[in-house]
């Protein structure tokens, strides 16, 4: 049945309301639905409350279907027919009819720096994938836009079409206004950009690369004569390569772009897979059911689960935590190989280069190191890396709902580690400044230490709950272990949020739907 079927507006709203109140184990509720019925555009916005999700609807624009028109302006159309946009990879958009013989495309609106943009046509052209656009449908994406994109990208979005004037009041009515903290943060970012905080210190960069190269060479030289030492050195090199690759994939400057393939070459991790997984963690930090970095069950739980999601391993997780920690890099490597092959099949940008880089990595590893050296080195690097990345978030606030104030959420969900010696300072790979990194992910890591006092003052001036959080490197590990122990000793909690695929959350791990897809599911479920 096509999308242009005749359904009365009242019955369609009832249908959507029924779809919105489905049990949480079955329903996935997008941020907004736009449906077309005889020229009437109806927007639906779910409340921010927890399940069951309630829909509220408002008719915001009425049109009549006439002949189509095509324009290349970013302003509103003069045609009376419902239209949408198609864009290329340079954000050049053309207005086209929204409906064909089978279906009508929905609008997809995102707020950036106070302006609403219709990203319907841009979602498929978006280099990082359409899922990113879908997650922010009907939401503010200012900090994500600024934090993850180059100067070119931050100029390109301004060429995208603005949301229709009739749509904007309904959108604004359902989205939290920019908080004073968000506004102050944007001002701080502008100041840091003007002061050159994104300019790389190439001496520092080559020093880090030199340390990594020395570890690899030393590990290769000792692989046959002192295999235990070789394993230790190779494990350190893998962890170090992961941090360096992490820097370059986050980076938005020319040097970082040229070094993007360092990650698969040196650590066997694919940049596109890493970006999809890791940037989602940055955007939706500690959001239950959304952030994959806290979806570590059935081996490790950060909160008591519902009985149906429980595992016997939870009761001993504080005793065996080092086992799943050690598997971290091995699992990431496995996921990277799968993602590299899938990216080639999907014809994603640079997919073949990433796959060839991974193959070269394993060719070198297999030829320079015995299995008895490189396999334990992979597990050692996983343990080291997990001990570093997990305590900086897991002991802090966990969120059951979407957090519209991204800045405050980063402060509340992140804790820095205070290192005590030069080796630890190097080993942590910049992650000891986790808050600085989360607020400014594309900033070179050597700038983080000098940013510390500014963020402390920012937290104080803006009354951030919990302020600027930092703890000694050993104490923060103890805090994380104590969390695992508390959760291990707790009873299951009926109704506790699942760690993945949470209904009602855009960007949920197990399912991500566009508004149009959700409408299709509602129509299908109705039996019409």
Phi, psi and omega in degrees: 000133184274170187283353182262018178300159180271111177229132179295152181299320181296313182291329179291319177295323177296320177300315181292322178298320179295320179296325182287338183257015174296154181300153187295340180281349184240331190263146169232117189254117178286171183290331185198140174247141173238117183241153184243124178220103179054044175084004179259125179262123183240124179259138180236129182236119178287153175289165179273004182284167179284176187300152357284143182286130179257138178262141168235143187236151177213128175282121186246349181201135176239131181229162172243145184279118176229197181293152184278160173224157180230125179229165180239023180263156176270006176272188181281156181281153176263357181279153178273348181280147177297126184234167175217196187230151168233133186232153173261184186284001174255014180064029173266120191242147177236134180278131184224163176299141181282336187247139169246200184289341187248325186205168176245134178278141180271159174278156182222107191246134182227139179263130178225121181049047173082354179251140177266131180241139176270107185260020181306312183278340184276338189303319181284334180276348183299122186302329182270003178107154183285340182298327179297318180295317183298323183299334185252016176300121180076020183227169175271132182236024185300308184293325178292320178297313182290321188284329188252358189241153177285172177301322179298313180297324181286344172268327183298320185297336181291344178274349181288155182293142176283152175296149182298143185304325182290337183278327190302314180301321180292322178295312181298329182290340184249002181240137180298138177293159178302130179281164176300325179295316179297317181296318179294324180294320179296324176294318178299318180298317178300319179297316181294323178295318179294330181274001174082028182290344180263005177278128184280144172267101187292332176297316178297317181298314182288335174295315179296318178295325178295320178296315178300312181299321179296321178296317180296314181296315180297321178295321179292320182295324184263005186300322182268323186276320181227074187301326180295316176296320179299318178299316180298313181292320180292321176299317177297321181294322178297314179297316179298320178296324178297317178294319179294315177299322176302316178299313187288324180291324175289329188297153181238005180267173184297320180298315179297320179297320179291333183263010185301324182278001176299323184298308177291328180291320187261333184233356177075023180246132185278128181302317183294319176296316181298317180297315180300314184285311191283321179293330175295320176299319179294320184286325188232050187301129175060023173274118183300134180082358185234312182280113183294338182290343175250009176262069186253005176286157013272011183268320181224134180239137176262351175211154180298128183274170170291153183307321182289344179253009185280166179216142177301334181293338182301323184294341180238016187298328180287346178264336184242012186305328184292339180290303176297328175303316184294335181276358187306304183292326178298317179293319178297320179296317179297314178298324181294320179297314178299317182293324180296317179294316180297323180296322177295316180296326180275355179059043176287155180303135177062018183296317181294320178299320179294317179296315179297324180294319178295317179299319178295320178304310183288329175299315179292314182299315182294330183270336182264335188231137174295156178303324181293350178257308190283330179295307177297333177295323178297316180290325177295316180295326177296317179297313181299313183294319180294321178298336181272316188275331186287318187288343183283351178232320195293335181272001183258191184300139172247139187249130176277338184236165175300138182255104182291332177269087185300322184295307180299321180299323179294319178297318185286336186254008188225139177226132178276158175250134178264110181281160188244355183203163183300324180296315178297320179301321177285316186299323182290346172063028182091349182284350173292340175256055187296323180294313178303318181293320181291324179285329183225070188296334181269358180285136176303139189295335182291349178274345186298316181301323183279353179270345188306309184295327179294321180287327175299316178293320179300315180298321180291314182296329185256011175052046179292127178302125181085347177062204178277114189261127175209147183214153177304151187299330179276322180295323181291328175293320178296319179300319181293319178296320179296326175298311179302321181293316179300315181292325178297325183273351182279156174277155174300151182241108178305134180084002179298141183299138174289162183273349181211152177066038185286120178301144178090353180250115172300138181083015178300148191296318187274343182205133175229118184243146171279161176304320180298321179294322179295321177297317178300321178295320180296317179295317180298318181294334182284342181081009181285000000 
